[in-house]
């Protein structure tokens, strides 16, 4: 939302390599990793829409549509966040949004992604 708050016009967003919506999933307040990723991406010419922590899936999807996101990134540190990420992946699939979903956090793993999220 930082880009929106600064009043960027549509033509000014063309200078970016892409737009990412990032958020910490519902039920999780940990945001250090998400914040680091956001800063690194911002420094590499990406427009980052950071929705903060405890974000409901509908809020994330609405932001993806509103900002014409190229990628959505989810963060979570605690184990229950994994279920929220699975739920978000399924919800994203139902909306017919065809953008990459990145997940990250201490409890995420290749195995969990392959078994629970990828099949969504």
matplotlib code that plots the C-alpha trace (Angstrom):
import matplotlib.pyplot as plt

x = [0.0, 3.0, 3.0, -0.7, -0.2, 2.5, 0.1, 1.9, 0.2, -0.4, 2.4, 4.8, 4.4, 5.7, 9.2, 9.0, 10.1, 6.9, 4.4, 4.2, 1.6, 3.2, 1.5, 1.8, -1.1, -4.1, -3.2, 0.5, 2.0, 5.6, 6.9, 10.7, 11.3, 8.5, 9.9, 13.4, 12.1, 10.0, 13.1, 15.3, 12.6, 12.0, 15.8, 15.7, 13.1, 9.9, 6.8, 6.0, 2.5, 2.9, -0.4, 1.2, 0.4, -2.7, -4.1, -7.3, -7.2, -9.9, -7.9, -4.8, -6.8, -8.5, -5.1, -3.8, -6.6, -6.5, -2.8, -2.6, 0.0, 2.4, 3.2, 1.7, 4.0, 2.9, 4.8, 4.3, 6.5, 4.3, 3.0, -0.7, 0.4, 0.9, -2.8, -3.5, -1.1, -2.9, -6.3, -4.9, -3.6, -7.0, -8.8, -6.4, -7.1, -10.9, -10.6, -8.9, -6.0, -3.1, -0.1, 2.7, 2.4, 5.5, 5.5, 8.1, 8.8, 10.4, 7.9, 7.6, 9.4, 9.7, 7.8, 4.9, 4.7, 4.8, 2.2, -0.2, 0.1, 1.2, -1.8, -4.2]
y = [0.0, 2.3, 2.8, 3.7, 6.1, 7.9, 8.6, 6.9, 7.4, 4.5, 5.6, 5.9, 2.2, 1.2, 1.7, -1.3, -4.8, -6.1, -5.8, -8.1, -8.3, -9.6, -10.4, -12.4, -14.9, -14.7, -15.9, -14.9, -11.6, -12.4, -10.1, -9.8, -12.2, -10.6, -7.1, -8.2, -9.8, -6.6, -4.3, -6.6, -6.7, -3.0, -2.4, -4.5, -2.4, -4.2, -2.4, -4.0, -3.8, -4.9, -5.7, -6.3, -9.1, -11.2, -10.8, -12.5, -14.3, -12.0, -9.0, -10.5, -11.4, -8.0, -6.3, -8.6, -7.6, -3.9, -3.6, -6.0, -8.0, -10.2, -12.3, -12.9, -13.7, -15.2, -15.3, -17.3, -18.3, -20.6, -24.0, -23.0, -20.6, -23.6, -24.4, -20.7, -20.9, -24.1, -22.3, -19.3, -21.4, -23.1, -19.7, -18.2, -21.2, -20.6, -17.0, -17.9, -15.5, -17.0, -15.5, -17.2, -17.9, -17.6, -18.9, -18.5, -18.8, -21.0, -23.8, -24.0, -26.8, -28.3, -31.4, -29.4, -27.3, -30.4, -32.3, -29.7, -26.5, -27.5, -29.9, -27.1]
z = [0.0, 0.3, -3.5, -3.4, -0.5, -2.3, -5.2, -8.0, -11.4, -13.7, -16.1, -13.2, -12.4, -15.9, -14.7, -12.4, -13.3, -11.8, -9.0, -6.0, -3.3, -0.1, 3.2, 6.4, 6.5, 8.8, 12.3, 12.1, 13.3, 12.4, 9.6, 9.8, 6.9, 4.8, 5.5, 4.4, 1.2, 0.5, 0.9, -1.3, -4.1, -3.8, -4.2, -7.3, -9.1, -8.1, -6.9, -3.6, -2.1, 1.5, 3.2, 6.6, 9.1, 9.9, 6.3, 5.3, 2.0, 0.5, 1.3, -0.4, -3.5, -3.7, -3.6, -6.3, -8.6, -7.6, -8.2, -11.2, -9.3, -11.2, -8.1, -4.7, -1.8, 1.5, 4.7, 7.9, 10.8, 12.9, 12.0, 11.7, 8.9, 6.7, 6.7, 5.8, 2.9, 1.6, 2.0, 0.2, -2.7, -3.1, -3.0, -5.5, -7.8, -7.5, -8.5, -11.7, -11.0, -12.9, -11.0, -9.3, -5.5, -3.5, 0.1, 2.7, 6.4, 9.0, 8.7, 5.0, 3.1, -0.4, 0.8, 2.2, -1.0, -3.2, -1.2, 0.1, -2.0, -5.5, -6.0, -5.2]

ax = plt.figure().add_subplot(projection="3d")
ax.plot(x, y, z, "-o")
ax.set_aspect("equal")
plt.show()
